[in-house]
Each structure stands twice: as structure tokens, then as C-alpha cells.
Amino acid sequence: MSQTTDRDNLPNPLDPEETMSRDQIESIQLTRLKETLDYAYTNVPYYKDKYDTAGVHPSDLKELADLKIFPFTEKEDLRKSYPFGMFAVPQHQVARIHASSGTTGRATVVGYTQQDLDDWAKMGARCLRLSGVKPGWKVHNAYGYGLFTGGMGAHAAAERLGTTVIPMSGGQTDKQITMIQDFEPDAILCTPTYLLTIGDAMQRAGLDPRKTSLKVAVCGAEPWTEEMRHELEEMFGIDACDIYGLSEVMGPGVAGESGELKDGSHIWEDHFRPEIVDAYDSTKVLGDGEHGELVFTSLTKQALPIIRYRTHDLTRLLPGSVRPGHRRMGRITGRSDDMIILRGVNLFPSQIEELILKLPALSPHFQLVLTRPGRMDQLAVKVERRAGISTEDATKAGGELVKLIKIHVGSSCAIEVLDPETLERSMGKLKRIFDMRDK
């Protein structure tokens, strides 16, 4: 293990906006929101056409609550504007372009001016600092580099904070382990399931993940449960914190979690105005503490201003804690577009993960497979047994899982217990649901 040195005590000042009161933040939001609506209306034909059709104008916003009269922006709007129709600046002012994978349709393309990139790095650095990463540390970045925002977004954040970045990217798990052993990083940035994959691989190789130099993991890009956090912290002997972002809004760094309290991610509200809308009736804007779908409006973005973007992430807004002026997101419980309706019961992958992790014989590596062999939908949960657990004991645990799902979710399903390393591993966003009903 690395020893504490002078580099653990380098200056690490907060941005002035991090310490602002709630009233100060809302005053900034109102000013910037008026500016953003006018800027988008003037520079992006999509917004002008949509607002004219809806009979609204930027001048209609008099207070923050008036945001609800403006139409939503959906992922499909960005796809229809492919590739650069949503940009508000000419191409020569675009410093960088990122895009989604496009695996479920045409890719969504996002652009950044140099000021956008500077703001992104600043917010990412806030997230890392909040999670306990310190200037002077070595940071192993295992997010994928390329058009995906994760790798370069996390890289810029770590550099902005003043750390030494190891740009490993995703994949090559054996090499990841070698670099962690040889370079002795203090922190790792990756998806929670990929960190689990690294830990599993270390244990198979006879290595103890708790004996690495790692102190902090900052994990994002996919929903994960408190049970998964506990699993990772026990496996590596670290603090594991959440980071939130999505490319259409900015990328990783929109919100970050305190390593001290681990009580949800603070949203940097000097740059974004979040809302929660009813997941079943999006015309209803919900109050703080109420659970629904997260919606974001950017307040400072130049290349791609985004107004009332529906993330489809399900969560709630809570008062700020360690950053009182900035509200927190509760842990994301799922995505409205990932919700399975199984014979009238609403089901999310995170619910299954939570129940699996109650059973020591089963690992968190699982998939949900939907089929329709007759007139009724059927759900099969494919889950790996843990290494060292007998097939007999794992099968018994599978039977217990059937009961837990029936009790806590209210639906019956089939369980298929697999040998370790059977299911495909993901280096980026993990796919949990395989819908075979149309096939």
C-alpha cells in the first residue's frame, strides 16, 4: 500500500460557486436561464420552430417555475438533427465533438466550445474533489476513450484537479491489474461493474484487491445500488462514490457524491437547472423529495444548449448537504426506458441486483432475458455463482432468489445459475436487459 506523503496535503481550494447559498444559486439560475432560452431561440432553428409551434417565447420566463411551460427536448430530437443541427455556434468555434454509440439508433452528436470544455473540466474536478480525490494523487482512468464522453471527460477533470492521470482506457483487464500493481494509483475511475470485473480477475489470479494502493473509486455511467457499493468497498478496501453525467447534457461531472457522507450526488446548479417530472405524466413537475424522471436544462453551454432534456433516469431531488446551495440527486433507481412491465408489475434491473447481493453464493454478474413463448411474457434471470461456491449451493441460492423476487417485486421468474465468467463483461455501459419477445 502507498504511504501518506506530502502530496496528500497540497492546496485544494473550492470554487467560489461551491460555497454559495441556495438563494445565491437560484439568483444565478434565473439570470442564466433567461440568457440560455434567448440564446437557444436565436441560434438554434430547432428551438425557434418548437417554441413558435408551442406558442411560447423566452420572454415568457419571469421566474424559475415558468420553465415548465417550455417543451421538452428528447434524444430523438438530437437524432433528427443529426449530425450538427442542434449546434448554436459555427463549426470553427467547436473545439471537440463527442457522440453516442448509436447502437439503438442514429447516434446523438454533441459539441463543445473551448469554454464548454473548461467548464466541464471544472465541474468534473469538483466531483473528484468531493469524492476524496486529492491533487498530487495518481489516478487510473479506466473509462473508455473516444467518442464516448467518459474517458476524456474524466481525464480532463483529473488533470484540472491537479492529479497525475494514467490514461489506461477500458479493456485489457490483465494489463489493468499490472498497471495498478506497478504504478500504484491512489484512485480509479471506471464503471462499477468494470471495477467488479477487475476485482474478480485479481482474485482468480491469487491477488488480494485489498492490498492495492487504491483508496477511492469514482464510478459512473450506469445505475448501481448501495449493495454494489458495499460489495466494491469490501472487495478493495476503498471508498466508492458515484459520479453522474450524460453526453447530451455534458458528460461525467454534472453531479458528484461526497466521499464523507455518500448521500447522493450534488448537482452543480450554477451550470444546470434540474427538474423532476412525473414518470407517468410529464406535464406534472414534482417537488423536492418526490420520485420521478430527471430533466436537465443547461445554463452556460455554448455549442449545444439543451433545454428541458428528458434523461429517463428515475430519482428525486434532495436538499444539499456538504454543498448546501446545490441540491442532491438520490441514487438512480432505474431508467423509465429500462423499466420492464412483466404481467402488470413494474420491474427495474437495480431491484434484481439488490436482491442478488443479499445471497452470498451469487455474484452481481447477471442478465435479464424477456421472452414470450405463448401469450404471457416470461422473465429469466441468468446469474453467475461466485467462485468457490459449489453448484449445489448456488442452485439453492437460485431458489431463494426466486422467492425474494416474488416477495419484493411481486412477479415470478425463472433463475438460471451459471458458472463464473460465463456472462459477457462490459468495459463501458453494461447491458442488463435482453428483450427477445419480438424474436
Backbone hydrogen bonds, N-H to C=O, Kabsch-Sander energy under -0.5 kcal/mol:
donor,donor_aa,acceptor,acceptor_aa,energy
8,D,5,T,-1.8
9,N,6,D,-2.1
10,L,7,R,-0.9
18,E,15,D,-1.3
19,T,15,D,-0.6
19,T,16,P,-1.1
20,M,17,E,-1.1
25,I,21,S,-2.3
26,E,22,R,-2.5
27,S,23,D,-1.9
28,I,24,Q,-2.1
29,Q,25,I,-2.6
30,L,26,E,-2.2
31,T,27,S,-1.8
32,R,28,I,-2.7
33,L,29,Q,-2.8
34,K,30,L,-2.0
35,E,31,T,-1.7
36,T,32,R,-2.7
37,L,33,L,-2.5
38,D,34,K,-1.9
39,Y,35,E,-2.6
40,A,36,T,-2.9
41,Y,37,L,-2.3
42,T,38,D,-2.1
43,N,39,Y,-2.0
44,V,40,A,-2.3
47,Y,44,V,-0.8
48,K,44,V,-1.8
49,D,45,P,-2.8
50,K,46,Y,-2.5
51,Y,47,Y,-2.7
52,D,48,K,-2.5
53,T,49,D,-2.2
54,A,50,K,-1.8
55,G,51,Y,-0.8
55,G,52,D,-0.6
56,V,51,Y,-2.6
60,D,57,H,-2.8
61,L,58,P,-1.7
62,K,60,D,-0.9
66,D,63,E,-1.7
67,L,64,L,-1.8
68,K,65,A,-1.3
69,I,66,D,-1.9
70,F,67,L,-1.8
73,T,308,R,-2.5
77,D,74,E,-1.0
78,L,74,E,-1.1
79,R,75,K,-1.9
80,K,76,E,-2.4
81,S,77,D,-1.2
82,Y,79,R,-1.4
85,G,81,S,-2.9
87,F,84,F,-1.6
88,A,303,A,-2.6
93,Q,90,P,-2.2
94,V,91,Q,-1.8
95,A,93,Q,-0.7
95,A,112,Y,-2.4
96,R,112,Y,-1.6
98,H,110,V,-2.5
99,A,147,L,-1.4
100,S,108,T,-2.1
105,G,102,G,-1.2
109,V,107,A,-0.5
110,V,98,H,-2.8
112,Y,96,R,-2.0
117,L,113,T,-2.2
118,D,114,Q,-2.2
119,D,115,Q,-2.6
120,W,116,D,-2.7
121,A,117,L,-2.5
122,K,118,D,-2.1
123,M,119,D,-2.6
124,G,120,W,-2.6
125,A,121,A,-2.4
126,R,122,K,-1.9
127,C,123,M,-2.0
128,L,124,G,-2.3
129,R,125,A,-2.6
130,L,126,R,-2.7
131,S,127,C,-1.8
132,G,128,L,-0.6
132,G,129,R,-1.2
133,V,128,L,-2.4
136,G,162,G,-2.3
137,W,134,K,-1.9
139,V,164,T,-3.1
140,H,138,K,-0.5
140,H,187,A,-2.9
141,N,139,V,-0.7
141,N,166,I,-2.6
142,A,140,H,-0.8
142,A,189,L,-3.0
151,G,144,G,-2.0
152,M,148,F,-0.6
153,G,149,T,-2.0
154,A,150,G,-2.5
155,H,151,G,-2.2
156,A,152,M,-2.4
157,A,153,G,-1.8
158,A,154,A,-2.4
159,E,155,H,-2.3
160,R,156,A,-2.6
161,L,157,A,-1.9
162,G,158,A,-0.9
162,G,159,E,-0.7
163,T,158,A,-2.3
164,T,137,W,-3.2
165,V,163,T,-0.7
166,I,139,V,-3.2
168,M,166,I,-2.1
169,S,141,N,-2.4
175,K,172,Q,-0.5
176,Q,172,Q,-2.3
177,I,173,T,-2.1
178,T,174,D,-2.0
179,M,175,K,-2.7
180,I,176,Q,-2.4
181,Q,177,I,-2.4
182,D,178,T,-2.9
183,F,179,M,-3.0
184,E,180,I,-0.9
186,D,138,K,-2.4
187,A,138,K,-1.7
188,I,216,V,-1.9
189,L,140,H,-2.6
190,C,218,V,-1.2
195,L,191,T,-2.0
196,L,192,P,-1.9
197,T,193,T,-1.8
198,I,194,Y,-2.3
199,G,195,L,-2.4
200,D,196,L,-2.7
201,A,197,T,-2.3
202,M,198,I,-2.2
203,Q,199,G,-2.2
204,R,200,D,-2.2
205,A,201,A,-1.4
206,G,203,Q,-1.4
207,L,202,M,-3.1
211,K,208,D,-2.2
212,T,209,P,-1.3
215,K,186,D,-3.5
216,V,186,D,-1.5
217,A,239,D,-2.7
218,V,188,I,-2.4
219,C,217,A,-0.6
219,C,241,C,-3.0
220,G,190,C,-0.9
229,R,225,T,-1.9
230,H,226,E,-2.5
231,E,227,E,-2.2
232,L,228,M,-2.4
233,E,229,R,-2.8
234,E,230,H,-2.5
235,M,231,E,-2.2
236,F,232,L,-2.4
237,G,233,E,-2.0
238,I,233,E,-0.7
239,D,215,K,-2.1
240,A,238,I,-0.5
241,C,217,A,-2.9
241,C,239,D,-0.5
243,I,219,C,-1.5
244,Y,255,A,-3.0
249,V,246,L,-1.4
250,M,246,L,-3.0
253,G,244,Y,-1.7
254,V,244,Y,-1.4
254,V,251,G,-0.8
255,A,244,Y,-1.6
256,G,266,H,-1.8
257,E,242,D,-1.7
258,S,264,G,-0.7
259,G,130,L,-2.3
262,K,258,S,-2.3
265,S,329,M,-0.9
266,H,256,G,-3.0
267,I,327,R,-3.0
268,W,254,V,-2.1
269,E,267,I,-1.8
271,H,268,W,-1.8
272,F,268,W,-0.9
273,R,297,T,-2.7
275,E,295,V,-2.4
277,V,293,E,-2.5
278,D,281,D,-0.6
278,D,284,K,-2.4
284,K,281,D,-2.2
285,V,283,T,-0.7
286,L,276,I,-3.3
286,L,284,K,-0.6
289,G,317,L,-2.2
290,E,287,G,-2.0
292,G,315,T,-2.8
293,E,277,V,-2.9
294,L,313,D,-2.8
295,V,275,E,-2.7
296,F,309,Y,-2.0
297,T,273,R,-1.3
298,S,306,I,-2.7
299,L,271,H,-2.6
300,T,271,H,-0.7
308,R,306,I,-0.6
309,Y,296,F,-3.5
310,R,73,T,-2.2
311,T,294,L,-2.1
311,T,309,Y,-0.7
312,H,294,L,-0.6
314,L,334,G,-2.8
315,T,292,G,-2.5
315,T,313,D,-0.6
318,L,328,R,-2.7
320,G,324,P,-0.7
325,G,20,M,-0.5
326,H,323,R,-2.1
327,R,325,G,-0.5
328,R,318,L,-2.8
329,M,265,S,-2.7
330,G,316,R,-2.7
333,T,314,L,-2.3
334,G,314,L,-0.6
336,S,312,H,-3.0
338,D,335,R,-1.7
339,M,335,R,-0.6
340,I,347,L,-3.2
341,I,339,M,-0.5
342,L,340,I,-0.8
342,L,345,V,-2.8
343,R,341,I,-0.8
345,V,342,L,-1.5
347,L,340,I,-2.5
351,Q,348,F,-1.1
352,I,348,F,-1.1
353,E,349,P,-2.4
354,E,350,S,-2.1
355,L,351,Q,-1.6
356,I,352,I,-2.7
357,L,353,E,-2.2
358,K,355,L,-1.4
359,L,356,I,-2.1
362,L,359,L,-2.0
363,S,384,E,-2.9
366,F,364,P,-0.9
367,Q,382,K,-2.3
368,L,432,R,-3.2
369,V,367,Q,-0.5
369,V,380,A,-2.8
370,L,368,L,-0.5
370,L,434,F,-2.4
371,T,378,Q,-2.4
374,G,376,M,-0.7
378,Q,371,T,-3.1
380,A,369,V,-2.5
381,V,414,A,-3.1
382,K,367,Q,-2.5
382,K,380,A,-0.7
383,V,381,V,-0.6
383,V,416,E,-2.4
384,E,365,H,-2.1
385,R,418,L,-2.8
386,R,361,A,-2.4
389,I,386,R,-1.9
394,A,390,S,-2.4
395,T,391,T,-2.3
396,K,392,E,-2.0
397,A,393,D,-2.0
398,G,394,A,-2.1
399,G,395,T,-1.8
400,E,396,K,-1.8
401,L,397,A,-2.3
402,V,398,G,-1.8
403,K,399,G,-1.5
404,L,400,E,-2.5
405,I,401,L,-2.6
406,K,402,V,-2.0
407,I,403,K,-2.5
408,H,404,L,-3.1
409,V,405,I,-2.2
410,G,405,I,-1.4
411,S,405,I,-0.8
414,A,379,L,-2.5
416,E,381,V,-3.0
417,V,415,I,-0.5
418,L,383,V,-2.9
418,L,416,E,-0.5
422,T,419,D,-1.1
432,R,430,L,-0.6
434,F,368,L,-3.0
435,D,433,I,-0.5
436,M,370,L,-2.8
436,M,434,F,-0.9
439,K,436,M,-0.9
